Amino acid sequence: MADYHLKFALSSKARRGAVVFLFVFVLSYVFTSVSVWTTDSRFITVSRFIRVYGHENLIRGTGYAPEQYRFGGFYLVEYFFKYIPLKWYDVYNSSLSDLLTSEETWTEEMQKTVDKFFPQDDREEMIGEIQRVIDETLESFFPGNAFVQNLLRGMIDGLQWQSYLTNVEETLLTLGEMIPENIRNHLLEDSEETILVNGYFTSRFFLFMILLTIIYFLCREFLNPGQALFGVVLFTALTPFALQDFLQAETLLSLLLFTAMILITKRDGSRLILILITVLCCTARTDHALFGALIYASLRGIDSLRRREWSKAVYAALLLFIPLVATILISGLLFPEAEYYVDVFQLEFNLTHVWNLVFPLVFLLLPFAFIYQIKELTFYRRTWFWMPLFIGMNFVVGKTAEVRLFLPVIIYSIPLIVRGAMLAIGVDSVGSSDSRES
């Protein structure tokens, strides 16, 4: 009988793990694909050029601050993720690439599509309008001189510019051949530039999968499995709001490591691993590492001082010390030439630009709505005060319309939001018996 219960428990745990993995995989793939289509393709090929150009500068150590100080994510792409042979469908860049570089694209169906959206009659009308403008321009420059007008008109007609409008296929393919190689490479599927861009997308996919998995386990500290999975879905649903700006390589890496710091702190896990994660987080964002260490110090360090457990108190101080030292080393020794391309202090801009107030308010509305749940959970009662400090810091030195800056607050608050929402709609069993805190 005991063996049967053990097998059933293992089977139940395996099924739960399979369901969580399925959700994490699908949500990560959808998130990555949507970010490719909406964020990285909003300027079509120009976006790719900007990303590759910035990446090459950062790898050489000649990039601008603060991205240059957050080199960890870029190095991961350069030395690992770009070698994973995954291809991501970038619909806009692919369409432009086909139209400019591939004769095979111009099938009968494509010709019909072009004729449908750009009919021959409209082309003829446009040619007539352009010709009228040319005639009026020549008459205004050389009034009464028909000889010069006809001479210049013949030279212009000799360029056969009308054919560029009547034969769209030939025009676009000719333009494709004229594009400089370093730009044209961004259109080609197997170029080094495209491989690098796909490396960014691949890193986004895998890092988001790991991040969602850690969020699930963080939620499990307070919630039952179903509620924890809801927390993962909720975070994924909020994340697209943070995609209005380019999603820098450090964003998901720093969030992943910050969330891991919170989880280890809550479980009072390995101190060595926590130090390693803190150091790694400093290669992505030292501010995230600092606030992760502050959460640990407020939960474990203060308690150690009260109990006079000096070794634990020293460890908490060391954890706080690491991001501060890393900031000095990275900005002062590793990349002393990196200059900020924007003003460091943004408080006045944030307080006078309406979207810098509206976007954060909307994004943080759920954490604010359920902040009263803090008093119900020991972990949050002892660590919550980092949030106003973090939000205040970003209002001073960040452009708050880029709400990705507040993603750490969202992650930290997910268990509070889910718990508060469940209780508000009448769900009594918040945090089952196998959650660590209720």
Rosetta blueprint (number, residue, H / E / L):
1 M L
2 A H
3 D H
4 Y H
5 H H
6 L H
7 K H
8 F H
9 A H
10 L H
11 S H
12 S H
13 K H
14 A H
15 R H
16 R H
17 G H
18 A H
19 V H
20 V H
21 F H
22 L H
23 F H
24 V H
25 F H
26 V H
27 L H
28 S H
29 Y H
30 V H
31 F H
32 T H
33 S H
34 V H
35 S H
36 V H
37 W H
38 T H
39 T H
40 D H
41 S L
42 R L
43 F L
44 I L
45 T H
46 V H
47 S H
48 R H
49 F H
50 I H
51 R H
52 V H
53 Y H
54 G H
55 H H
56 E H
57 N H
58 L H
59 I H
60 R H
61 G L
62 T L
63 G L
64 Y L
65 A E
66 P L
67 E H
68 Q H
69 Y H
70 R L
71 F L
72 G H
73 G H
74 F H
75 Y H
76 L H
77 V H
78 E H
79 Y H
80 F L
81 F H
82 K H
83 Y H
84 I L
85 P L
86 L L
87 K L
88 W L
89 Y L
90 D L
91 V H
92 Y H
93 N H
94 S H
95 S H
96 L H
97 S H
98 D H
99 L H
100 L H
101 T H
102 S L
103 E H
104 E H
105 T H
106 W L
107 T L
108 E H
109 E H
110 M H
111 Q H
112 K H
113 T H
114 V H
115 D H
116 K H
117 F H
118 F L
119 P L
120 Q H
121 D H
122 D H
123 R H
124 E H
125 E H
126 M H
127 I H
128 G H
129 E H
130 I H
131 Q H
132 R H
133 V H
134 I H
135 D H
136 E H
137 T H
138 L H
139 E H
140 S H
141 F H
142 F L
143 P L
144 G L
145 N L
146 A H
147 F H
148 V H
149 Q H
150 N H
151 L H
152 L H
153 R H
154 G H
155 M H
156 I H
157 D H
158 G H
159 L L
160 Q L
161 W L
162 Q H
163 S H
164 Y H
165 L H
166 T H
167 N L
168 V H
169 E H
170 E H
171 T H
172 L H
173 L H
174 T H
175 L H
176 G H
177 E H
178 M H
179 I L
180 P L
181 E H
182 N H
183 I H
184 R H
185 N H
186 H H
187 L H
188 L L
189 E L
190 D L
191 S L
192 E H
193 E H
194 T H
195 I H
196 L H
197 V H
198 N H
199 G H
200 Y H
201 F H
202 T H
203 S H
204 R H
205 F H
206 F H
207 L H
208 F H
209 M H
210 I H
211 L H
212 L H
213 T H
214 I H
215 I H
216 Y H
217 F H
218 L H
219 C H
220 R H
221 E L
222 F L
223 L L
224 N L
225 P H
226 G H
227 Q H
228 A H
229 L H
230 F H
231 G H
232 V H
233 V H
234 L H
235 F H
236 T H
237 A H
238 L H
239 T H
240 P H
241 F H
242 A H
243 L H
244 Q L
245 D L
246 F L
247 L L
248 Q L
249 A H
250 E H
251 T H
252 L H
253 L H
254 S H
255 L H
256 L H
257 L H
258 F H
259 T H
260 A H
261 M H
262 I H
263 L H
264 I H
265 T H
266 K H
267 R H
268 D L
269 G L
270 S L
271 R H
272 L H
273 I H
274 L H
275 I H
276 L H
277 I H
278 T H
279 V H
280 L H
281 C H
282 C H
283 T L
284 A L
285 R L
286 T H
287 D H
288 H H
289 A H
290 L H
291 F H
292 G H
293 A H
294 L H
295 I H
296 Y H
297 A H
298 S H
299 L H
300 R H
301 G H
302 I H
303 D H
304 S H
305 L H
306 R H
307 R H
308 R L
309 E L
310 W H
311 S H
312 K H
313 A H
314 V H
315 Y H
316 A H
317 A H
318 L H
319 L H
320 L H
321 F H
322 I H
323 P H
324 L H
325 V H
326 A H
327 T H
328 I H
329 L H
330 I H
331 S H
332 G H
333 L H
334 L H
335 F L
336 P L
337 E L
338 A L
339 E L
340 Y E
341 Y L
342 V L
343 D L
344 V L
345 F L
346 Q L
347 L H
348 E H
349 F H
350 N H
351 L H
352 T H
353 H L
354 V L
355 W H
356 N H
357 L H
358 V H
359 F H
360 P H
361 L H
362 V H
363 F H
364 L L
365 L H
366 L H
367 P H
368 F H
369 A H
370 F L
371 I H
372 Y H
373 Q H
374 I H
375 K H
376 E H
377 L L
378 T H
379 F H
380 Y H
381 R H
382 R H
383 T H
384 W L
385 F L
386 W H
387 M H
388 P H
389 L H
390 F H
391 I H
392 G H
393 M H
394 N H
395 F H
396 V H
397 V H
398 G L
399 K L
400 T L
401 A L
402 E L
403 V H
404 R H
405 L H
406 F H
407 L H
408 P H
409 V H
410 I H
411 I H
412 Y H
413 S H
414 I H
415 P H
416 L H
417 I H
418 V H
419 R H
420 G H
421 A H
422 M H
423 L H
424 A H
425 I L
426 G L
427 V L
428 D L
429 S L
430 V L
431 G L
432 S L
433 S L
434 D L
435 S L
436 R L
437 E L
438 S L
